[in-house]
Amino acid sequence: MTTQSSKKVQALKQKLKRKGVRYAIAGYVDMHGVSKGKNVPIEYFDRMMGGSELCTGAALDGVPQEVNDEEVSAHPDPDSAMILPWNREVVWFASDLWCEGKPFEPCSRNILRRQREKAAKMGFIFNLGIETEFFVLREDESGEYVPVSEQDNVDKPVYDTRLMLHNYGWLDEVVSSMNELGWGVFSFDKEDTNGQWETDFAYADALTMSDRFTFFRLMVKEICRNHGLLATFMPKPWSDRTGSGAHYNMSLADKKTGKNLFKDPKDKRKCGFSKLGYQFIAGILKHAEAIAAITCPTVNSYKRLVIQGSMTGFTWAPAYICYGGNNRTNMLRIPLGGERVESRAADIACNAYLGSAMMLAAGLEGIKNKIDPGEPHMENVYVKTPAQLKREKIRVLPRNLEEAMDSLEADPLSEKVLGPAMLKAIVDFRRQEWKDYHNHISDWERKRYLNFY
């Protein structure tokens, strides 16, 4: 540790002690984007910040190591410090994993860092906002999970003011905590289906946003648990209702000036988007199937990516690989104003570091190779016939986790971004998950076939 960084660490330690912090978490994520880490008394803060906390990667999913390998060490990022709003005696840090004296290649945060450095060499800052959708439920007398409010049982609960007031206690604590951390919540609402909610907050550079997304899932679960409730980031708990997305709102800014490089009021395609922005979109469309394997990581994820099937109408999730203007039926949407592109395929179970790394890498490839995405789709893509889709060369997103893993393995971009160790860890785990799911005998099967044959 240099003298300058040592002084910075000492200043941060004293600041945290003055605020009453007693423990620090050297946090990182596993393959699933779930927060892991070691906990250190504040007296040993200096050692922790120097990478003293060792972890056995072989004990975790997606921290690819053998049991005989040297442990990974967590190197906390001092700029990522977040004092837990629900327990101010604890501070959490996002950490980069190191091994054998250098950054650990398969670390999720390091994977994003590498793509961010590539963007910086091209003169870009990658900005990201993620819309967080999730369910908050209570356990009823029969042991079933149901919405918190008994009135949250109608077919169209979206935007219902009464339900916001019925859930005010936990909801206010979540939003107040986000704002206490400086995230800039600008809206929150009752989402499309029963028990579902959404928060929208200010964008940041992709690394900061991924740190916040990781902490958000930890924070919401803990706050709701303290209220006797379950917060879940399962993408689709019910087959007849909509699921929870994590829409990636992406833009590139000039590294020197900070100017948004996607906006162009003179755009002939009427989306307010720049040529650079269209090339970024084209890169994502080219690699959409492999990206979906990362941003839609579970068996359950692909029960969200359907055209219809929700009792509230359309599922609001994409099935087709295409883009358009302010049109929610495309995988990629350019909202009004043209300053960003929104990927609607990602869901709330994703590892944000890996998802944003894949998105950024694909977009940069589109820019480097000057790919054009074709004309935008302004029509309702949900209602197109198979013949129309074929004629317009609109591909379909993976239909299940097995197809997604096939796409991930087949696309050379996957190994370039994730590295061979992380790619293998993801594919091996998810293929086994698919086999376990496929071999499971469900209640649906028993109800349908037990007396039928």
C-alpha distance (Angstrom), angle and dihedral (degrees) to the residues before:
residue distance angle dihedral
M1 . . .
T2 3.83 . .
T3 3.80 122.8 .
Q4 3.79 90.4 -109.5
S5 3.81 94.4 49.4
S6 3.82 89.7 43.6
K7 3.81 89.7 55.2
K8 3.81 90.1 48.0
V9 3.79 91.4 50.5
Q10 3.81 92.0 48.1
A11 3.81 91.3 49.6
L12 3.81 90.8 49.4
K13 3.81 91.4 47.7
Q14 3.80 92.6 52.6
K15 3.80 91.2 46.2
L16 3.80 91.4 52.4
K17 3.82 92.3 46.9
R18 3.81 90.7 51.8
K19 3.80 87.7 54.6
G20 3.78 91.1 53.7
V21 3.81 98.7 -104.8
R22 3.82 112.2 159.6
Y23 3.81 102.3 170.1
A24 3.80 136.6 35.8
I25 3.82 128.4 -157.0
A26 3.80 118.4 -145.5
G27 3.81 92.7 -152.6
Y28 3.78 132.9 -168.4
V29 3.80 134.5 152.0
D30 3.76 137.4 -109.8
M31 3.79 123.4 -138.2
H32 3.81 90.3 -75.7
G33 3.80 93.7 56.1
V34 3.81 90.5 -112.3
S35 3.81 114.8 148.4
K36 3.80 114.5 -107.8
G37 3.79 130.6 168.6
K38 3.78 151.7 120.4
N39 3.79 125.4 -83.4
V40 3.79 120.9 -131.2
P41 3.83 131.6 -172.3
I42 3.80 110.4 -117.5
E43 3.83 90.5 -113.9
Y44 3.84 88.1 69.6
F45 3.82 94.2 44.6
D46 3.83 93.3 116.1
R47 3.80 92.6 56.5
M48 3.80 91.9 47.3
M49 3.79 92.8 51.7
G50 3.81 88.7 52.5
G51 3.82 91.7 57.3
S52 3.80 101.0 -96.0
E53 3.81 95.6 142.9
L54 3.80 111.1 92.5
C55 3.80 125.6 -167.4
T56 3.79 133.0 -173.1
G57 3.79 105.9 -121.0
A58 3.80 92.3 -164.2
A59 3.82 88.3 68.1
L60 3.81 91.3 62.5
D61 3.82 138.3 62.7
G62 3.78 112.1 -106.1
V63 3.79 100.2 5.2
P64 3.81 89.1 106.5
Q65 3.79 111.5 -145.9
E66 3.78 139.7 127.4
V67 3.79 118.5 -120.8
N68 3.82 90.7 -109.3
D69 3.83 94.9 53.0
E70 3.77 123.7 107.6
E71 3.80 110.3 -92.3
V72 3.78 120.6 -101.7
S73 3.79 116.6 -114.2
A74 3.80 124.0 -142.9
H75 3.81 114.1 -129.5
P76 3.82 106.2 -166.9
D77 3.79 119.1 -141.3
P78 3.84 104.5 -128.9
D79 3.81 90.9 -152.9
S80 3.81 90.9 60.0
A81 3.83 96.8 62.6
M82 3.82 113.6 141.0
I83 3.81 121.0 178.4
L84 3.79 107.4 -145.7
P85 3.84 105.6 -108.4
W86 3.81 90.3 -152.7
N87 3.82 93.0 48.5
R88 3.80 112.4 23.2
E89 3.81 92.7 -174.3
V90 3.83 88.7 75.7
V91 3.82 131.2 65.5
W92 3.82 123.9 -165.3
F93 3.80 125.9 -151.2
A94 3.79 130.2 -168.6
S95 3.80 107.7 -130.3
D96 3.78 138.9 -160.3
L97 3.79 113.5 -135.0
W98 3.80 118.8 -127.6
C99 3.80 131.0 -170.8
E100 3.80 131.6 -176.4
G101 3.78 91.7 2.4
K102 3.81 98.4 -53.5
P103 3.82 139.5 74.0
F104 3.81 111.6 -67.5
E105 3.80 105.8 -115.5
P106 3.84 98.4 -144.2
C107 3.83 94.3 49.2
S108 3.82 107.6 123.1
R109 3.80 93.4 -136.1
N110 3.81 92.0 47.5
I111 3.81 89.9 51.0
L112 3.80 89.9 57.4
R113 3.80 91.6 43.3
R114 3.81 90.6 57.8
Q115 3.79 92.6 53.8
R116 3.79 91.0 44.6
E117 3.81 89.3 54.7
K118 3.81 90.2 51.6
A119 3.78 89.6 52.6
A120 3.80 90.8 48.9
K121 3.82 90.8 53.1
M122 3.80 87.5 55.4
G123 3.82 89.3 50.9
F124 3.81 97.4 -103.5
I125 3.80 139.4 126.5
F126 3.81 113.1 -155.9
N127 3.80 110.1 -139.3
L128 3.78 121.3 -166.8
G129 3.78 139.1 -175.0
I130 3.81 120.8 -174.3
E131 3.79 122.5 -160.1
T132 3.79 107.9 -141.7
E133 3.80 116.6 -144.3
F134 3.80 120.1 176.9
F135 3.80 144.8 148.2
V136 3.81 127.3 -110.8
L137 3.80 114.3 -164.3
R138 3.80 142.2 169.2
E139 3.78 129.4 -143.9
D140 3.81 113.2 -113.8
E141 3.81 128.7 -150.5
S142 3.81 92.4 -84.1
G143 3.80 93.4 51.7
E144 3.81 94.5 -105.6
Y145 3.81 121.3 134.4
V146 3.80 112.1 -120.1
P147 3.83 136.1 164.8
V148 3.80 115.6 -72.9
S149 3.80 94.3 -117.3
E150 3.81 118.8 58.6
Q151 3.81 86.9 -144.4
D152 3.81 90.6 60.8
N153 3.79 92.2 90.2
V154 3.81 104.5 96.0
D155 3.80 126.2 111.5
K156 3.81 93.9 -115.7
P157 3.82 109.0 37.2
V158 3.81 94.8 147.8
Y159 3.85 116.1 128.8
D160 3.82 91.4 0.4
T161 3.82 106.8 161.8
R162 3.81 92.8 -159.9
L163 3.79 91.5 59.7
M164 3.79 91.3 51.4
L165 3.82 88.7 54.9
H166 3.82 91.9 46.5
N167 3.83 89.1 54.5
Y168 3.79 95.4 39.2
G169 3.82 97.5 120.5
W170 3.79 101.7 61.7
L171 3.80 93.3 27.1
D172 3.80 94.1 55.9
E173 3.80 90.5 48.0
V174 3.81 91.6 52.6
V175 3.81 94.8 47.2
S176 3.81 93.5 42.7
S177 3.80 89.7 50.2
M178 3.80 91.7 51.3
N179 3.78 91.0 51.0
E180 3.81 92.0 45.1
L181 3.81 86.1 58.8
G182 3.81 90.1 52.1
W183 3.79 97.6 -111.3
G184 3.79 96.2 135.7
V185 3.81 104.9 -130.8
F186 3.80 106.2 -155.6
S187 3.81 98.7 176.9
F188 3.79 144.4 -3.1
D189 3.77 129.4 -174.7
K190 3.77 150.3 171.3
E191 3.78 103.9 -87.8
D192 3.78 130.8 -138.5
T193 3.77 101.5 -76.1
N194 3.79 141.2 37.6
G195 3.79 114.8 -65.5
Q196 3.82 92.8 4.5
W197 3.82 126.2 128.2
E198 3.78 140.1 176.4
T199 3.80 135.1 -156.0
D200 3.81 124.5 -165.6
F201 3.79 121.1 -162.4
A202 3.79 140.2 166.5
Y203 3.78 120.8 -62.3
A204 3.80 122.3 -118.9
D205 3.77 138.2 175.1
A206 3.81 109.8 -55.7
L207 3.81 96.1 -106.0
T208 3.81 93.0 52.0
M209 3.81 91.5 44.9
S210 3.81 91.7 50.4
D211 3.82 89.7 50.6
R212 3.79 89.6 50.7
F213 3.80 93.5 46.2
T214 3.81 90.0 52.7
F215 3.80 92.0 48.2
F216 3.83 91.5 43.9
R217 3.80 92.3 61.4
L218 3.81 90.9 48.3
M219 3.81 92.4 46.3
V220 3.81 97.9 47.3
K221 3.79 92.1 48.3
E222 3.81 92.3 50.7
I223 3.81 95.9 44.4
C224 3.80 91.7 48.7
R225 3.81 91.4 45.7
N226 3.81 88.2 55.1
H227 3.81 87.2 55.3
G228 3.81 91.4 50.8
L229 3.81 92.2 -105.8
L230 3.80 137.9 118.9
A231 3.80 119.9 -124.3
T232 3.78 110.8 -164.9
F233 3.79 131.9 -169.2
M234 3.78 93.0 -168.7
P235 3.82 102.2 135.1
K236 3.82 98.6 -133.0
P237 3.83 119.2 11.4
W238 3.83 94.7 171.8
S239 3.79 128.6 42.1
D240 3.81 95.1 -145.8
R241 3.81 96.4 50.1
T242 3.77 136.2 63.2
G243 3.80 121.9 -89.7
S244 3.78 135.6 -130.0
G245 3.78 119.2 -90.8
A246 3.78 130.5 -170.1
H247 3.78 99.9 -150.6
Y248 3.81 112.1 -155.1
N249 3.81 110.6 -139.2
M250 3.80 104.5 -164.1
S251 3.79 137.2 -174.5
L252 3.77 139.9 157.3
A253 3.79 122.5 -131.4
D254 3.78 129.8 -165.3
K255 3.80 107.9 -96.1
K256 3.81 92.8 -139.0
T257 3.80 102.7 40.2
G258 3.80 103.9 21.3
K259 3.81 89.4 -129.3
N260 3.80 116.9 155.6
L261 3.82 107.4 -109.9
F262 3.81 97.9 -166.3
K263 3.79 99.3 63.8
D264 3.83 119.5 94.3
P265 3.84 118.4 158.7
K266 3.83 89.5 -168.2
D267 3.80 93.7 60.1
K268 3.83 108.8 144.2
R269 3.79 90.7 -152.2
K270 3.81 89.2 64.9
C271 3.82 95.5 -124.0
G272 3.81 96.9 104.7
F273 3.81 89.2 -121.1
S274 3.79 132.0 137.8
K275 3.80 128.6 -124.5
L276 3.81 88.2 -111.1
G277 3.79 89.8 53.5
Y278 3.79 92.4 51.2
Q279 3.80 90.4 51.0
F280 3.82 89.0 51.7
I281 3.81 89.1 52.2
A282 3.80 91.5 48.7
G283 3.79 91.2 55.1
I284 3.79 91.9 52.6
L285 3.81 92.0 47.5
K286 3.81 90.2 51.0
H287 3.81 92.1 56.0
A288 3.81 98.1 30.4
E289 3.81 97.5 123.0
A290 3.81 93.6 52.8
I291 3.80 91.7 44.0
A292 3.81 89.9 51.8
A293 3.81 89.4 56.2
I294 3.82 87.4 63.3
T295 3.81 101.8 35.3
C296 3.83 92.6 42.9
P297 3.81 98.9 41.2
T298 3.81 107.3 164.0
V299 3.80 141.9 64.5
N300 3.79 86.8 -112.2
S301 3.82 93.0 53.3
Y302 3.79 93.1 73.2
K303 3.79 92.5 55.9
R304 3.79 85.1 67.5
L305 3.82 96.1 51.9
V306 3.80 97.3 75.1
I307 3.79 131.6 117.4
Q308 3.79 99.1 -128.6
G309 3.77 137.0 -6.4
S310 3.79 103.7 108.6
M311 3.78 120.3 117.4
T312 3.81 86.6 -135.8
G313 3.82 92.0 59.4
F314 3.78 121.8 -104.2
T315 3.78 116.8 24.0
W316 3.83 92.0 -128.2
A317 3.81 89.1 -133.8
P318 3.81 123.1 111.0
A319 3.78 126.4 -111.2
Y320 3.80 98.6 173.9
I321 3.79 133.3 65.5
C322 3.78 105.1 -123.9
Y323 3.79 140.9 102.9
G324 3.78 137.7 -133.3
G325 3.76 146.6 156.6
N326 3.78 124.2 -79.8
N327 3.80 89.0 -24.4
R328 3.81 121.1 125.3
T329 3.81 95.1 -159.5
N330 3.82 92.7 77.1
M331 3.80 126.0 81.9
L332 3.81 87.7 -127.7
R333 3.79 120.1 39.0
I334 3.80 129.4 -172.3
P335 3.82 103.9 -150.5
L336 3.79 121.7 -146.7
G337 3.79 111.2 -67.6
G338 3.80 95.8 36.7
E339 3.80 96.6 -122.9
R340 3.81 96.8 123.5
V341 3.78 145.0 15.6
E342 3.78 120.2 -127.1
S343 3.80 122.4 -147.6
R344 3.79 107.9 -153.6
A345 3.81 95.7 -176.2
A346 3.82 97.3 78.9
D347 3.79 118.3 95.0
I348 3.78 133.6 -155.0
A349 3.84 94.7 -102.3
C350 3.80 92.6 66.5
N351 3.79 128.5 116.3
A352 3.81 98.6 -117.8
Y353 3.81 94.6 -155.3
L354 3.79 92.5 56.6
G355 3.80 94.7 39.1
S356 3.79 94.5 52.3
A357 3.82 91.4 43.3
M358 3.82 90.8 55.9
M359 3.81 92.7 44.6
L360 3.79 92.7 49.1
A361 3.80 94.7 45.9
A362 3.80 91.8 50.5
G363 3.80 92.5 46.6
L364 3.79 92.8 49.1
E365 3.81 89.8 50.5
G366 3.80 88.8 53.8
I367 3.80 90.2 52.8
K368 3.79 94.5 44.6
N369 3.81 92.5 50.5
K370 3.82 94.1 38.0
I371 3.81 93.2 -127.5
D372 3.81 118.1 -177.7
P373 3.82 117.6 -144.9
G374 3.80 96.1 -153.4
E375 3.79 125.5 -125.6
P376 3.82 120.0 -24.3
H377 3.79 121.7 -108.6
M378 3.79 111.2 -122.5
E379 3.82 94.7 168.9
N380 3.81 129.6 85.5
V381 3.81 101.5 -81.5
Y382 3.82 91.7 -173.6
V383 3.82 91.6 74.1
K384 3.80 99.2 48.6
T385 3.80 116.8 121.4
P386 3.82 121.6 -122.8
A387 3.80 88.5 -107.7
Q388 3.81 91.7 54.2
L389 3.78 92.1 47.7
K390 3.80 91.2 50.6
R391 3.79 92.3 47.2
E392 3.81 91.6 50.1
K393 3.83 91.9 44.4
I394 3.80 93.3 -123.2
R395 3.79 109.5 161.6
V396 3.79 125.6 -148.3
L397 3.79 124.4 -118.5
P398 3.82 115.1 -119.4
R399 3.79 111.3 -70.3
N400 3.79 95.9 -147.7
L401 3.78 142.8 2.7
E402 3.81 93.7 -89.1
E403 3.81 92.0 55.9
A404 3.79 89.3 46.9
M405 3.81 92.1 54.0
D406 3.81 90.2 48.2
S407 3.80 88.6 54.3
L408 3.79 93.2 45.8
E409 3.80 92.4 52.7
A410 3.81 94.0 43.8
D411 3.82 96.1 52.5
P412 3.85 114.0 83.3
L413 3.82 89.2 -151.7
S414 3.81 90.3 70.5
E415 3.79 96.5 66.8
K416 3.80 92.2 38.5
V417 3.80 90.3 58.1
L418 3.79 104.6 30.3
G419 3.79 99.0 31.9
P420 3.82 122.9 -130.0
A421 3.82 96.5 -79.9
M422 3.80 97.1 52.0
L423 3.80 92.5 40.9
K424 3.81 91.0 53.6
A425 3.81 91.9 45.7
I426 3.80 92.0 52.8
V427 3.80 95.8 44.1
D428 3.81 94.3 45.9
F429 3.80 93.7 47.9
R430 3.80 95.9 44.6
R431 3.79 95.2 44.7
Q432 3.81 89.1 53.4
E433 3.79 89.4 47.1
W434 3.81 89.5 52.7
K435 3.83 91.2 49.8
D436 3.81 91.4 49.1
Y437 3.80 90.9 49.4
H438 3.80 93.8 44.4
N439 3.81 92.2 51.2
H440 3.81 94.5 46.1
I441 3.82 116.3 106.3
S442 3.82 106.7 -133.7
D443 3.79 132.1 -154.1
W444 3.80 87.6 -114.1
E445 3.81 90.7 60.3
R446 3.78 93.8 48.0
K447 3.80 93.0 48.1
R448 3.80 91.4 47.9
Y449 3.79 102.0 41.2
L450 3.82 111.2 21.2
N451 3.81 94.9 85.7
F452 3.78 96.6 17.3
Y453 3.80 95.4 77.6
